[in-house]
Every structure is written in structure tokens, then in C-alpha cells.
Amino acid sequence: MKRVVVLISGAGRNLQALVDAERDGRLPRCLAGVISSRADAAGLQRASAAGLPAQVITPGVFADRAAFDAALVRQIDAWRADWVVLAGFMRILTPGFTAHYAGRLLNIHPSLLPRHPGLRTHAAVRAAGDTQHGATVHFVTEALDGGPRIIQGALMVRPEDTDETLAERVMVDVEQRIYPQAVAWAVNGRLAVQGAHVAALDGQALHQPLSLDDLEAGF
Ligand code: GRF
């Protein structure tokens, strides 16, 4: 059994999607623990309801980012993680951390990367007048939101959309579908990084990320 540690900071809806997928068999049993960077993260209740071990590691008590990341590494390695999954984890990780977990560290970002890296993506999409929006699962490297992309799901922006309605549709229609799938590929040994810059599924380089349509076609 491959072991997955999930890092959160907030509501934990992506964590919940992984818990639900594990429960109904879309994801093999793999969830080994949850770390939250905030003591008040609602996702901690979801972890406890799912019976998952959880630890709070807050950056404020450490001298610097390197010391915080070292504490994360100690806990993740104590849980013997094969994969580390960032799910709304609102801290930028040091290059030392990303190198330690190179090729087994995933993130989900609420935009069609490479468009709109960084924060407040839903507002950025509306400000830019984009007609499409979505989310991307990617390997994490030291380039912020810039690692090899694995899968994206897109939806159409509606004229009446607000930041909140967009965020909700991206979460429910895209994020909660693509993340369990990507994590399942990871723990089933199907996902890797080729030559540091390109993700590969079953040894096939993904020069473009897979899409929700590919999922429906049976990947
Ligand atoms: C999600 O939109 C995720 O893509 C982003 O932060 C949000 C976290 O939501 N990185 P949740 O904590 O999973 O509910």
C-alpha cells in the first residue's frame, strides 16, 4: 500500500474528495495522515471524522521557513509517505522541501495553468475577461505553480459569475473530480516525472495535461 500525506490550511474540500474517493473505492486505501498549517482549519474536522491522524504545524513558532519545512518533513517522513499531496496548503515551500519530495509531491491550483499562477485566480480570470477557467493538478517544483502539469478540467465562465460562484463551480465540477483521479494514478504507480520537466502517465509524456474529456474517454 502506498502512503499519502495531505497538507491543508483551510476548508479541506479537496481532502474530503480524497476521503470520499478512498471510501467508495475510486482511490486505493492510501491516506496516512493530514498536516494543517492552521489550528483553526475546518479541514481538521474532516480528517478527524474520517479517522485520519492529523497534526497542526504552524509556521509562527519557527524561526524561518527552513525550520518550518524541516518540521513538516519530520512528520511526513514519520508517517512514511510515498506521496505528498498539497490540498489548499497556503505556504510557499522551500527548494529544500520540494527537492526532498521531487517526483512525489502534487498540488492542485484553481486555474488553467500556465494562466493565473498565484493567489485570487477567480478574480484574475474575471478581470482578464477569460471565457474559460478551471483547475490544474501538477507536480510541485521550486517554480511556484510551475511544475509539470498532469490534468486540467475546464469550464465556461458565465456573464453572471462572481468570484464566489466561479470558485464554487471550479471546486465541485473540476477540483473534486480531477484530484482523486490524479492521486489514484500516483498511488497505482502510473504517474512519474520524465526528465524533470514533463509529467508522464503509464510512461507516456504529457506534453499537454490530460483533460476531463480524457477521463470520460476512460483513462
Ligand atoms: C482550492 O481552490 C485549491 O485549488 C486551492 O485552495 C483551495 C483550497 O480549498 N489551492 P480546500 O481547502 O480544499 O477546500
Residues whose N, C-alpha, C, O or C-beta is under 5 A from the ligand:
A	BS01	GRF	G10 A11 G12 R13 N14 L15 A87 G88 I108 H109 P110
